[in-house]
Amino acid sequence: MANLIAFVNSFLSYFLLFAFIIVLCLIAVFVGIKLRKNKDLKNAELADTQGTN
Protein backbone atom coordinates (compact mmCIF):
# COMPACT_ATOMS: atom_id res chain seq x y z
CA MET A 1 0.00 0.00 0.00
CA ALA A 2 2.88 2.37 0.74
CA ASN A 3 4.24 1.84 -2.78
CA LEU A 4 0.89 2.80 -4.29
CA ILE A 5 0.72 5.97 -2.22
CA ALA A 6 4.28 6.88 -3.21
CA PHE A 7 3.46 6.24 -6.88
CA VAL A 8 0.30 8.37 -6.77
CA ASN A 9 2.19 11.12 -4.97
CA SER A 10 4.92 11.14 -7.61
CA PHE A 11 2.38 10.98 -10.43
CA LEU A 12 0.41 13.94 -9.09
CA SER A 13 3.59 15.90 -8.49
CA TYR A 14 4.73 15.46 -12.10
CA PHE A 15 1.21 16.08 -13.39
CA LEU A 16 1.05 19.41 -11.56
CA LEU A 17 4.48 20.35 -12.90
CA PHE A 18 3.33 19.46 -16.43
CA ALA A 19 0.14 21.51 -16.01
CA PHE A 20 2.15 24.49 -14.75
CA ILE A 21 4.47 24.33 -17.76
CA ILE A 22 1.49 24.14 -20.14
CA VAL A 23 -0.09 27.20 -18.48
CA LEU A 24 3.18 29.13 -18.84
CA CYS A 25 3.38 28.19 -22.53
CA LEU A 26 -0.20 29.32 -23.14
CA ILE A 27 0.45 32.64 -21.41
CA ALA A 28 3.57 33.14 -23.55
CA VAL A 29 1.62 32.40 -26.74
CA PHE A 30 -1.16 34.86 -25.89
CA VAL A 31 1.34 37.57 -24.91
CA GLY A 32 3.22 36.98 -28.17
CA ILE A 33 0.01 37.26 -30.20
CA LYS A 34 -0.92 40.49 -28.44
CA LEU A 35 2.52 42.00 -28.97
CA ARG A 36 2.49 41.01 -32.66
CA LYS A 37 -0.95 42.55 -33.20
CA ASN A 38 0.21 45.79 -31.56
CA LYS A 39 3.33 45.84 -33.73
CA ASP A 40 1.32 45.21 -36.90
CA LEU A 41 -1.13 47.97 -35.95
CA LYS A 42 1.71 50.41 -35.31
CA ASN A 43 3.35 49.50 -38.65
CA ALA A 44 0.05 49.95 -40.48
CA GLU A 45 -0.45 53.38 -38.91
CA LEU A 46 3.11 54.33 -39.81
CA ALA A 47 2.58 53.21 -43.41
CA ASP A 48 -0.66 55.22 -43.61
CA THR A 49 1.00 58.40 -42.37
CA GLN A 50 3.96 57.99 -44.71
CA GLY A 51 1.71 57.19 -47.66
CA THR A 52 -0.36 60.37 -47.32
CA ASN A 53 2.64 62.74 -47.41
Backbone as CSV, one residue per row, in Angstrom:
resi,resn,N_x,N_y,N_z,CA_x,CA_y,CA_z,C_x,C_y,C_z
1,MET,0.823,-1.197,0.000,0.000,0.000,0.000,0.868,1.263,0.000
2,ALA,1.995,1.210,0.687,2.881,2.373,0.739,3.452,2.678,-0.644
3,ASN,3.716,1.622,-1.425,4.241,1.840,-2.781,3.217,2.533,-3.659
4,LEU,1.953,2.178,-3.503,0.893,2.804,-4.288,0.759,4.281,-3.927
5,ILE,0.815,4.580,-2.654,0.717,5.972,-2.217,1.904,6.772,-2.738
6,ALA,3.088,6.200,-2.704,4.276,6.882,-3.214,4.164,7.110,-4.725
7,PHE,3.630,6.110,-5.435,3.457,6.242,-6.878,2.454,7.340,-7.209
8,VAL,1.326,7.354,-6.533,0.299,8.371,-6.773,0.842,9.756,-6.430
9,ASN,1.591,9.844,-5.358,2.186,11.122,-4.969,3.144,11.613,-6.055
10,SER,3.988,10.759,-6.555,4.921,11.139,-7.613,4.173,11.507,-8.891
11,PHE,3.161,10.718,-9.228,2.376,10.977,-10.434,1.707,12.346,-10.356
12,LEU,1.082,12.649,-9.240,0.406,13.936,-9.090,1.404,15.094,-9.094
13,SER,2.560,14.869,-8.510,3.588,15.905,-8.493,4.034,16.233,-9.912
14,TYR,4.324,15.219,-10.719,4.735,15.457,-12.096,3.590,15.995,-12.937
15,PHE,2.365,15.569,-12.663,1.213,16.083,-13.395,1.023,17.574,-13.125
16,LEU,1.166,17.992,-11.885,1.045,19.409,-11.564,2.169,20.219,-12.211
17,LEU,3.368,19.684,-12.233,4.478,20.347,-12.900,4.192,20.488,-14.399
18,PHE,3.691,19.428,-15.007,3.334,19.456,-16.427,2.253,20.500,-16.687
19,ALA,1.220,20.534,-15.853,0.141,21.506,-16.010,0.666,22.932,-15.870
20,PHE,1.558,23.159,-14.941,2.154,24.488,-14.747,2.936,24.915,-15.988
21,ILE,3.701,24.014,-16.563,4.474,24.328,-17.760,3.539,24.638,-18.928
22,ILE,2.457,23.887,-19.065,1.485,24.138,-20.135,0.860,25.520,-19.970
23,VAL,0.508,25.880,-18.739,-0.089,27.199,-18.482,0.906,28.303,-18.839
24,LEU,2.163,28.136,-18.484,3.176,29.133,-18.840,3.324,29.268,-20.356
25,CYS,3.287,28.149,-21.060,3.378,28.190,-22.526,2.179,28.914,-23.132
26,LEU,0.993,28.652,-22.620,-0.201,29.319,-23.136,-0.151,30.824,-22.891
27,ILE,0.310,31.208,-21.707,0.448,32.635,-21.413,1.450,33.275,-22.377
28,ALA,2.556,32.602,-22.631,3.566,33.137,-23.546,3.010,33.281,-24.955
29,VAL,2.208,32.323,-25.402,1.618,32.400,-26.739,0.669,33.584,-26.836
30,PHE,-0.200,33.757,-25.841,-1.157,34.856,-25.887,-0.462,36.217,-25.789
31,VAL,0.584,36.322,-24.989,1.344,37.572,-24.911,2.024,37.846,-26.249
32,GLY,2.582,36.819,-26.865,3.219,36.980,-28.169,2.234,37.431,-29.235
33,ILE,1.039,36.857,-29.232,0.015,37.257,-30.197,-0.372,38.713,-29.986
34,LYS,-0.544,39.101,-28.739,-0.923,40.490,-28.436,0.168,41.456,-28.870
35,LEU,1.422,41.130,-28.574,2.523,41.999,-28.974,2.624,42.102,-30.494
36,ARG,2.415,40.995,-31.196,2.495,41.013,-32.661,1.371,41.860,-33.255
37,LYS,0.162,41.738,-32.703,-0.951,42.548,-33.201,-0.682,44.031,-32.979
38,ASN,-0.120,44.387,-31.818,0.214,45.786,-31.556,1.279,46.290,-32.525
39,LYS,2.273,45.453,-32.802,3.327,45.843,-33.726,2.775,46.019,-35.132
40,ASP,1.915,45.100,-35.570,1.323,45.210,-36.900,0.452,46.458,-37.003
41,LEU,-0.290,46.770,-35.955,-1.130,47.966,-35.951,-0.270,49.226,-36.042
42,LYS,0.812,49.249,-35.277,1.707,50.406,-35.310,2.351,50.552,-36.690
43,ASN,2.753,49.449,-37.308,3.351,49.505,-38.645,2.331,49.951,-39.686
44,ALA,1.091,49.534,-39.547,0.051,49.950,-40.483,-0.218,51.444,-40.347
45,GLU,-0.246,51.947,-39.125,-0.455,53.377,-38.914,0.720,54.183,-39.465
46,LEU,1.919,53.654,-39.288,3.106,54.330,-39.812,3.073,54.352,-41.332
47,ALA,2.658,53.277,-41.955,2.576,53.206,-43.410,1.510,54.158,-43.920
48,ASP,0.403,54.289,-43.201,-0.661,55.216,-43.612,-0.179,56.662,-43.555
49,THR,0.542,57.005,-42.500,1.001,58.396,-42.367,2.085,58.711,-43.397
50,GLN,2.925,57.752,-43.718,3.961,57.993,-44.711,3.369,58.011,-46.116
51,GLY,2.325,57.252,-46.343,1.712,57.190,-47.660,0.931,58.436,-48.013
52,THR,0.441,59.182,-47.025,-0.360,60.373,-47.317,0.487,61.603,-47.542
53,ASN,1.775,61.557,-47.231,2.642,62.737,-47.409,2.988,62.971,-48.830
